[in-house]
Amino acid sequence: MAVVNEMAAFNPAKAAGTKYLFFTGKGGVGKTSTACATAVYLADHGKRVLLVSTDPASNLQDVFSTALGGEETAIPQVPRLFALNIDPVQAAERYRESVVGAYRGVLPEAAIENMREQLSGSCTTEIAAFNEFSRFLTDTSLSARYDRIIFDTAPTGHTLRLLQLPSAWSGFIEQSKHGASCLGQLSGLGDKRQLYEAAVRTLSDGEKTTLVLVARPEETPLKEAARAAEELAGLGISHQILVLNAVAPQGDDAISANLYEKQQAALQDLPEALCRVPMYQIPLRAYNITGIANVRDMLCVDHGEIAATELQAERLYRLSDLVDDLEKKQRKVIFTMGKGGVGKTTIAAALALALARRGERVHLATTDPAAHLKFVLDEESGIRMSYIDEKAELKKYQDDVVREAVTGGIAPADLDYIKEDLRSPCTQEIAVFRAFAEIVARAEDEIVVIDTAPTGHTLLLLESTEAYDRELRRAQGKTPEAVKQLLPRLKSEETEVVIVTLPEATPVYEAERLQADLRRAHLRANWWVVNQSFREIETKNPLLRARAAQEAAWIDEVDRTSGGHEVLVPWKAEQMKGSALLSL
């Protein structure tokens, strides 16, 4: 049985001594902070270190207060440390051009444009990101320049999908009768097979790579870490360690004692898959992990000032006020969006339950591959719940396309090609998108509350709507009615996006970037929810009081950004499940 106080402190030099370190975990657990602190620690101890982010919603620039792009950039005040972001948009454009460029001047412009359309979906973005990622894993000159190369990855579900793709691509290309050149989004993969195989070999080599699972001592992040540990081990990546971040000390008043006991209870019920993994801890800190000084201190020392801070915000709303507004304005499609780990699932479930208790017919759904709704509400809540089962939706989509092709009298040779095309891993993206559109279409006769995947994945989904529309027409010869209605509905008065954040620097910065993206897509986001606030909690504990004091600046920042439409949800000692959600 795990007892957190018996765990060693996380020391990167002792716990993670391989050339490559691969950080992953549920969004919001401090994965990026831990990766950055590790990089700074190793650089301070004489190692030349490269820190690479593969997260579509990367916030390395916020942590280091330094502008970062796709090139190796020296981090001020940390000699020997360099960092970069793999920009998924830029990577996708380079990938598209590498495929299309060879045909410019050879094929008609219309054919070139069609090729670019086929390469516009989110699967292309993932392929391109992995292409860049593989390059850093296999580049011998890069390896020679650095003692350690650290990867800060996207949230777990996205990362798992990314790592599963190479073997899928390889198998698909080997089985292809027509070669990779005709496979749209996969068309640039034929000459990359050796690169991807080398990347996977490096990841699977315990002498070269350590997988660092980051979690908080809480039920859902631990379950996510366990799932990642098992699935990654199944891919051959078995050299793993678990770092528990933000571990609370024993309390000295009711609130701090509740926090400690809540964490200990989660650890007593540690998933079996994690019991076999070496575990380390990082204490809960009184300060936000931004700026070089705090990043450097994260693994070593705590500090924090309890300063009197007055809020500038004129009014802080409650969740019931938000429900009042949604009901008054007759919103039919409600999204919760934000950085992973900020509590989107909890807030989505609370909104759905509150609306249902007011007599509304409510359907609560999730687009998050991790599908944590089942941990928050059960079938007895009176709310219809669903999540997108990616494998089931893929099989359904494949069957539908083949059936329509056969009904249309397609020639056997052409049918073989269609079946082959449908085995592409990218087909899954299309199938999931169709399922997403079908869920939104249910707003005709009920309120649909959608708990979204972490920010980057959600934006890829929404930004690709028109591309998926084209792909469905290409594959099926028509656009399903649900897809036709999707964009108009999302941009109509029926839809509301609720942005969820925490009163901390990184979640707020990311939420602001999300809002800007939503505005460009003409999607409405009037309300923000600031979750898990200690601001109004009565505690004498110095650590928690210091954290509460720092919240004022970020609550005021949300107030300015949201135009005064922010809900403040206090931290709760009890598990937010079932009817307890109504207390938020």
VOGU-3710 file (C-alpha; in Angstrom, 3 decimals, decimal comma):
1> mavvnemaaf> 0,000/0,000/0,000  1,423/3,374/-0,975  2,132/5,913/1,718  3,325/9,167/0,240  5,581/10,110/3,139  7,703/7,021/2,505  8,456/8,016/-1,064  11,762/9,551/-2,046  11,949/13,119/-3,279  12,262/13,385/-7,033
11> npakaagtky> 15,949/13,845/-7,937  16,385/13,822/-11,748  20,056/12,859/-11,570  19,237/9,664/-9,635  15,728/8,795/-10,838  16,035/9,598/-14,533  19,567/8,963/-15,746  18,891/8,068/-19,402  19,675/10,167/-22,476  16,005/10,715/-23,342
21> lfftgkggvg> 13,278/11,633/-20,863  9,677/11,454/-21,990  7,186/13,276/-19,701  3,498/12,457/-19,997  0,355/12,563/-17,860  -3,131/13,948/-17,596  -3,269/17,619/-18,400  -3,010/19,959/-15,428  -0,962/17,705/-13,138  2,180/19,818/-13,529
31> ktstacatav> 3,760/17,785/-16,325  5,313/20,821/-18,034  6,459/22,336/-14,722  8,091/19,036/-13,744  9,765/18,679/-17,153  11,055/22,263/-16,949  12,295/21,852/-13,375  14,067/18,637/-14,421  15,706/20,382/-17,365  16,887/23,302/-15,195
41> yladhgkrvl> 18,181/20,939/-12,485  20,216/18,902/-14,957  21,590/22,025/-16,677  22,539/23,500/-13,297  24,417/20,275/-12,575  26,585/20,501/-15,664  24,476/18,746/-18,337  23,802/20,258/-21,742  20,025/19,861/-22,108  17,448/20,270/-24,886
51> lvstdpasnl> 13,786/20,570/-23,839  11,273/19,835/-26,610  7,502/20,337/-26,348  5,244/18,195/-28,555  2,056/19,550/-26,952  -0,300/21,393/-29,372  -1,181/23,619/-26,412  2,414/24,118/-25,235  3,118/26,623/-22,484  6,901/26,402/-22,218
61> qdvfstalgg> 7,065/30,068/-23,145  4,907/30,931/-20,109  7,060/28,929/-17,710  10,360/30,429/-18,925  8,985/33,876/-19,842  10,842/33,466/-23,152  9,540/33,498/-26,739  10,002/30,014/-28,228  9,551/28,639/-31,723  10,702/25,638/-33,709
71> eetaipqvpr> 14,415/26,371/-33,363  16,694/25,585/-30,430  16,619/28,670/-28,181  18,935/29,319/-25,245  17,090/29,942/-21,978  18,348/33,083/-20,222  19,800/32,585/-16,737  20,216/28,832/-17,300  23,517/28,077/-19,022  23,512/24,859/-21,089
81> lfalnidpvq> 19,670/24,762/-21,374  17,937/25,082/-24,743  14,229/24,721/-25,563  11,847/24,655/-28,511  8,175/24,103/-29,359  7,139/21,807/-32,166  4,453/24,013/-33,690  1,812/21,580/-35,029  0,442/24,086/-37,565  3,851/24,870/-39,025
91> aaeryresvv> 4,853/21,203/-38,936  1,669/20,272/-40,817  2,336/22,922/-43,459  5,899/21,640/-43,965  4,569/18,098/-44,240  1,921/19,133/-46,777  4,475/20,943/-48,878  6,888/17,976/-48,751  4,126/15,815/-50,244  2,629/18,315/-52,684
101> gayrgvlpea> 5,799/20,138/-53,759  7,050/17,301/-55,975  3,903/17,547/-58,123  3,903/21,328/-58,686  4,307/22,017/-62,369  3,570/18,377/-63,156  -0,120/18,045/-62,219  -2,885/20,573/-62,933  -3,499/23,203/-60,225  -6,895/21,646/-59,461
111> aienmreqls> -5,177/18,343/-58,649  -2,650/20,126/-56,434  -5,449/21,860/-54,543  -7,247/18,533/-54,064  -4,067/17,044/-52,597  -3,805/19,942/-50,141  -7,450/19,439/-49,128  -6,796/15,768/-48,369  -3,876/16,869/-46,210  -5,845/19,413/-44,157
121> gsctteiaaf> -7,291/17,235/-41,366  -6,061/16,871/-37,792  -4,580/13,460/-38,589  -2,133/15,254/-40,872  -1,217/17,503/-37,967  -0,504/14,492/-35,765  1,545/12,832/-38,503  3,576/15,993/-38,973  4,144/16,383/-35,220  5,357/12,817/-34,927
131> nefsrfltdt> 7,566/13,371/-37,950  9,294/16,222/-36,095  9,335/14,265/-32,850  11,002/11,295/-34,550  13,659/13,535/-36,020  14,729/14,712/-32,561  14,816/11,116/-31,305  16,987/9,833/-34,158  19,171/12,812/-35,184  22,730/11,673/-34,414
141> slsarydrii> 24,197/15,187/-34,646  21,588/16,465/-32,182  22,303/13,571/-29,854  26,002/14,404/-29,972  25,373/18,046/-28,989  23,271/17,308/-25,901  23,725/15,178/-22,818  19,968/14,960/-22,227  16,958/15,477/-24,490  13,659/15,961/-22,639
151> fdtaptghtl> 10,235/15,730/-24,288  7,257/17,502/-22,732  4,346/15,763/-24,406  0,714/16,483/-25,086  -1,879/15,182/-22,557  -1,899/11,421/-22,228  -4,711/10,480/-24,622  -3,169/12,487/-27,442  0,285/11,078/-26,718  -0,926/7,479/-26,707
161> rllqlpsaws> -2,579/7,996/-30,060  0,603/9,586/-31,404  2,746/6,658/-30,312  0,344/4,050/-31,629  0,323/5,547/-35,096  3,777/4,489/-36,348  3,103/0,759/-36,032  -0,314/1,258/-37,583  1,147/3,187/-40,488  3,858/0,626/-40,997
171> gfieqskhga> 1,391/-2,253/-41,122  -0,900/-0,344/-43,427  1,824/0,629/-45,879  3,111/-2,966/-45,979  -0,370/-4,270/-46,842  -1,089/-1,579/-49,418  -1,382/-2,842/-52,971  -1,294/0,642/-54,446  1,611/2,106/-52,454  1,529/5,047/-50,098
181> sclgqlsglg> 1,384/7,739/-52,778  -2,395/7,495/-53,183  -3,338/7,603/-49,547  -3,934/11,297/-48,985  -2,765/12,116/-45,479  -0,469/9,072/-45,457  1,152/9,852/-48,772  4,415/11,108/-47,320  5,024/8,107/-45,097  6,516/5,560/-47,444
191> dkrqlyeaav> 10,070/6,906/-47,170  9,740/7,571/-43,422  9,222/4,016/-42,257  12,827/3,513/-41,159  12,794/6,821/-39,280  9,656/5,861/-37,322  10,942/2,377/-36,584  14,178/3,878/-35,238  12,187/6,324/-33,089  10,098/3,536/-31,574
201> rtlsdgektt> 13,251/1,437/-30,932  14,785/4,357/-29,021  11,613/4,844/-26,974  11,527/1,122/-26,133  15,191/0,963/-25,097  15,354/1,261/-21,302  19,071/2,092/-21,503  18,263/5,185/-23,573  14,745/6,320/-22,571  12,844/6,849/-19,322
211> lvlvarpeet> 9,104/7,422/-19,433  8,191/9,817/-16,618  4,519/9,524/-15,667  3,436/12,684/-13,839  0,323/12,675/-11,650  -1,168/14,346/-8,630  -2,184/12,212/-5,651  -5,821/12,328/-6,720  -8,158/9,622/-8,008  -8,587/10,624/-11,660
221> plkeaaraae> -4,955/11,580/-12,461  -3,762/8,323/-10,876  -6,205/6,286/-12,976  -5,017/8,127/-16,076  -1,379/7,453/-15,180  -2,185/3,766/-14,682  -3,865/3,577/-18,080  -0,862/5,258/-19,692  1,575/2,929/-17,895  -0,238/-0,177/-19,149
231> elaglgishq> -0,797/0,992/-22,716  2,730/2,341/-23,147  4,180/-0,853/-21,703  2,121/-2,676/-24,328  3,924/-0,597/-26,952  7,248/-1,756/-25,506  7,954/1,384/-23,466  8,426/-0,287/-20,111  11,186/1,742/-18,409  8,841/3,961/-16,379
241> ilvlnavapq> 8,823/6,033/-13,199  5,951/7,863/-11,489  6,370/11,394/-10,142  3,651/12,556/-7,762  3,418/16,330/-7,944  1,927/18,807/-5,443  1,966/16,417/-2,499  0,470/18,145/0,535  2,126/17,902/3,961  0,196/16,890/7,035
251> gddaisanly> -2,295/19,605/7,891  -2,389/21,952/10,860  -6,039/23,015/10,515  -9,290/21,527/9,166  -8,763/22,546/5,515  -5,117/21,513/5,204  -5,872/18,276/7,066  -8,713/17,536/4,626  -6,418/18,132/1,670  -3,776/15,794/3,112
261> ekqqaalqdl> -6,322/13,082/3,931  -7,924/13,348/0,499  -4,547/12,734/-1,146  -3,672/9,879/1,190  -7,021/8,192/0,486  -6,309/8,326/-3,258  -2,893/6,747/-2,669  -4,322/3,986/-0,499  -6,409/3,003/-3,515  -3,471/3,182/-5,931
271> pealcrvpmy> -4,206/1,356/-9,226  -2,395/-1,964/-9,498  -0,491/-0,917/-12,652  1,298/1,821/-10,677  2,307/-0,411/-7,775  5,060/-1,878/-9,969  6,459/1,537/-10,978  9,129/3,354/-8,898  7,499/6,415/-7,297  8,856/9,802/-6,302
281> qiplraynit> 7,266/12,949/-4,912  7,417/16,725/-5,304  5,849/18,705/-2,427  3,000/21,155/-2,931  4,538/24,598/-3,352  3,160/27,928/-2,148  4,183/29,632/-5,398  3,246/29,292/-9,069  5,866/27,544/-11,189  6,619/30,401/-13,577
291> gianvrdmlc> 9,832/32,330/-14,020  13,324/30,876/-13,756  13,653/31,365/-9,998  10,518/29,375/-9,155  11,271/26,666/-11,729  14,727/26,274/-10,169  13,247/26,081/-6,662  10,450/23,617/-7,492  12,425/20,458/-6,702  14,345/21,964/-3,806
301> vdhgeiaate> 12,654/24,527/-1,572  9,350/26,178/-0,702  8,719/29,870/-0,129  5,790/32,222/-0,366  4,555/35,449/1,106  1,122/35,924/2,604  0,286/39,397/1,385  -3,008/41,196/1,695  -4,431/41,277/-1,817  -7,667/42,935/-2,752
311> lqaerlyrls> -9,685/41,830/-5,721  -10,489/44,447/-8,351  -13,351/42,379/-9,765  -16,689/43,968/-8,857  -18,630/40,715/-8,696  -17,824/37,031/-8,565  -20,664/34,842/-9,804  -21,644/31,377/-8,600  -22,277/28,386/-10,785  -26,028/28,787/-10,204
321> dlvddlekkq> -25,813/32,245/-11,842  -24,281/30,653/-14,925  -27,039/28,032/-15,015  -29,631/30,843/-14,731  -28,099/32,566/-17,747  -27,881/29,388/-19,857  -31,526/28,632/-19,104  -32,707/32,198/-19,728  -30,921/32,361/-23,109  -32,103/28,864/-24,046
331> rkviftmgkg> -28,684/27,517/-24,926  -28,964/24,055/-26,475  -25,288/23,142/-26,972  -22,909/23,859/-24,079  -19,183/23,102/-24,259  -16,719/23,135/-21,386  -13,232/23,883/-22,705  -9,823/24,625/-21,258  -6,452/23,224/-20,346  -6,431/19,605/-19,232
341> gvgkttiaaa> -6,785/19,125/-15,499  -8,702/22,325/-14,733  -11,914/20,426/-13,959  -13,837/20,586/-17,253  -15,482/17,219/-16,604  -16,612/18,240/-13,114  -18,018/21,571/-14,327  -19,762/19,934/-17,317  -21,366/17,356/-15,004  -22,408/20,060/-12,505
351> lalalarrge> -24,044/22,166/-15,245  -25,829/19,133/-16,685  -27,115/18,012/-13,277  -28,307/21,525/-12,344  -30,186/21,889/-15,644  -31,726/18,429/-15,244  -32,925/19,297/-11,721  -34,713/22,278/-13,257  -36,724/19,946/-15,461  -34,637/20,113/-18,637
361> rvhlattdpa> -33,877/17,066/-20,779  -30,102/16,853/-20,718  -27,559/14,752/-22,565  -24,017/14,828/-21,143  -21,312/13,725/-23,560  -17,534/13,801/-23,853  -15,114/14,038/-26,782  -12,187/13,310/-24,476  -10,515/9,956/-25,273  -9,880/9,544/-21,530
371> ahlkfvldee> -13,694/9,564/-20,890  -13,786/10,414/-17,185  -17,548/11,100/-16,986  -18,147/7,674/-15,458  -16,069/8,709/-12,426  -18,312/11,747/-11,775  -21,913/10,701/-12,502  -23,679/7,362/-12,709  -26,757/6,216/-14,571  -28,991/6,986/-11,581
381> sgirmsyide> -28,445/10,730/-12,053  -31,301/10,865/-14,576  -28,996/12,277/-17,232  -28,311/10,464/-20,469  -24,543/10,106/-20,864  -22,357/9,051/-23,746  -18,793/9,136/-24,918  -17,292/8,525/-28,318  -15,985/4,957/-28,505  -13,311/5,427/-31,159
391> kaelkkyqdd> -13,067/1,741/-32,159  -16,838/1,286/-32,414  -17,254/4,488/-34,429  -14,471/3,437/-36,796  -16,103/0,059/-37,460  -19,495/1,735/-37,995  -18,020/4,254/-40,431  -16,129/1,606/-42,415  -19,247/-0,552/-42,704  -21,374/2,412/-43,820
401> vvreavtggi> -18,930/3,476/-46,552  -18,579/-0,065/-47,928  -22,354/-0,657/-47,865  -23,060/2,543/-49,781  -20,358/1,725/-52,299  -21,797/-1,734/-52,922  -25,329/-0,328/-53,208  -24,034/2,132/-55,803  -22,763/-0,718/-57,985  -19,035/-0,062/-57,573
411> apadldyike> -16,580/-2,225/-59,502  -14,753/-4,921/-57,456  -11,303/-3,350/-58,096  -12,529/0,042/-56,913  -14,157/-1,543/-53,870  -10,782/-3,093/-52,950  -9,226/0,345/-53,087  -11,948/1,836/-50,856  -11,495/-0,958/-48,294  -7,762/-0,346/-48,341
421> dlrspctqei> -8,225/3,390/-47,904  -10,536/2,737/-44,945  -7,784/0,819/-43,137  -5,808/4,017/-42,900  -5,384/5,133/-39,267  -6,535/8,562/-40,402  -9,979/7,163/-41,133  -10,556/7,033/-37,381  -10,439/10,840/-37,221  -13,226/11,038/-39,785
431> avfrafaeiv> -15,328/8,478/-37,939  -14,907/10,301/-34,613  -15,803/13,593/-36,212  -19,001/12,125/-37,632  -19,917/10,846/-34,170  -19,198/14,275/-32,700  -21,559/15,882/-35,230  -24,261/13,326/-34,381  -24,020/14,172/-30,660  -24,372/17,903/-31,358
441> araedeivvi> -27,384/17,160/-33,605  -29,274/15,803/-30,570  -29,743/19,414/-29,484  -32,918/19,357/-31,572  -34,870/17,935/-28,635  -32,585/18,184/-25,576  -29,770/20,236/-24,078  -26,389/18,761/-24,990  -23,536/19,463/-22,569  -20,170/18,419/-24,013
451> dtaptghtll> -17,079/17,832/-21,916  -14,271/18,384/-24,385  -10,831/16,906/-24,738  -7,875/19,069/-23,677  -7,572/22,342/-25,588  -5,240/21,360/-28,395  -7,262/18,298/-29,434  -10,539/20,212/-29,314  -9,268/23,030/-31,485  -7,915/20,565/-34,024
461> llesteaydr> -11,383/18,982/-34,110  -13,268/22,259/-34,551  -10,778/23,818/-36,956  -10,985/20,768/-39,188  -14,774/20,842/-39,534  -14,803/21,989/-43,143  -11,952/19,633/-44,072  -13,846/16,698/-42,595  -16,946/17,770/-44,497  -14,943/17,506/-47,735
471> elrraqgktp> -13,470/14,154/-46,709  -16,896/12,692/-45,928  -18,175/13,795/-49,334  -15,138/12,171/-50,945  -15,537/8,873/-49,071  -19,313/8,600/-48,972  -20,370/10,717/-51,908  -22,530/12,872/-49,642  -22,429/14,852/-46,432  -24,497/13,496/-43,516
481> eavkqllprl> -27,198/15,888/-42,343  -25,610/16,154/-38,870  -22,359/17,377/-40,433  -24,212/19,873/-42,661  -25,819/21,418/-39,596  -22,756/21,349/-37,342  -20,986/24,602/-38,160  -24,177/26,695/-38,443  -25,318/25,339/-35,055  -21,948/25,950/-33,377
491> kseetevviv> -21,951/29,555/-34,583  -25,602/30,199/-33,690  -27,296/31,572/-30,569  -27,921/27,964/-29,509  -24,290/27,359/-28,557  -22,278/28,532/-25,549  -18,651/27,744/-24,748  -17,768/27,863/-21,043  -14,029/28,319/-20,546  -12,720/26,581/-17,415
501> tlpeatpvye> -9,452/27,578/-15,757  -7,625/27,657/-12,427  -6,484/30,819/-10,594  -2,908/30,252/-11,754  -0,683/31,735/-14,449  -0,402/28,873/-16,949  -4,091/27,800/-17,079  -5,159/31,459/-17,432  -2,656/32,166/-20,221  -3,781/29,069/-22,091
511> aerlqadlrr> -7,445/29,965/-21,615  -6,769/33,402/-23,101  -5,177/31,794/-26,160  -8,191/29,487/-26,395  -10,592/32,436/-26,322  -8,683/34,138/-29,142  -8,907/30,939/-31,228  -12,621/30,609/-30,526  -13,222/34,185/-31,646  -11,419/33,521/-34,912
521> ahlranwwvv> -13,720/30,531/-35,397  -16,753/32,761/-34,562  -17,672/30,671/-31,515  -19,243/32,363/-28,482  -17,474/32,213/-25,096  -19,167/34,644/-22,698  -18,533/32,808/-19,427  -15,393/31,713/-17,602  -15,233/29,414/-14,573  -12,310/29,831/-12,160
531> nqsfreietk> -12,201/26,429/-10,476  -10,710/25,080/-7,221  -10,078/28,465/-5,607  -8,710/28,760/-2,068  -9,619/32,460/-2,084  -12,732/32,155/0,055  -11,625/29,161/2,096  -11,016/29,896/5,782  -7,624/28,401/6,618  -4,740/29,254/8,929
541> npllraraaq> -2,292/27,038/7,052  0,594/29,246/5,779  1,069/27,288/2,543  -2,589/27,431/1,544  -2,898/31,079/2,613  0,078/31,955/0,410  -1,500/30,150/-2,543  -4,826/31,930/-1,891  -3,082/35,310/-1,786  -1,566/34,726/-5,209
551> eaawidevdr> -4,955/33,977/-6,758  -6,155/37,611/-6,736  -4,014/38,655/-9,710  -5,296/35,781/-11,846  -8,949/36,194/-10,851  -8,665/39,872/-11,825  -7,020/38,875/-15,110  -9,968/36,564/-15,867  -12,361/39,367/-14,884  -10,785/41,666/-17,485
561> tsgghevlvp> -10,668/39,017/-20,187  -14,219/37,780/-19,628  -15,752/41,238/-19,330  -16,830/40,529/-15,747  -18,475/37,173/-16,511  -16,495/34,836/-14,282  -17,744/32,177/-11,880  -15,620/31,394/-8,818  -15,828/27,774/-7,654  -14,195/27,099/-4,266
571> wkaeqmkgsa> -11,961/24,120/-3,523  -13,906/21,296/-1,916  -12,581/18,674/0,456  -15,076/16,011/-0,623  -15,064/14,165/-3,935  -17,204/16,018/-6,456  -19,487/13,196/-7,562  -23,225/12,761/-7,984  -25,445/15,096/-5,966  -22,379/16,727/-4,356
581> llsl> -21,938/18,565/-7,678  -24,948/20,709/-6,828  -22,960/22,302/-3,971  -20,540/23,998/-6,374
//
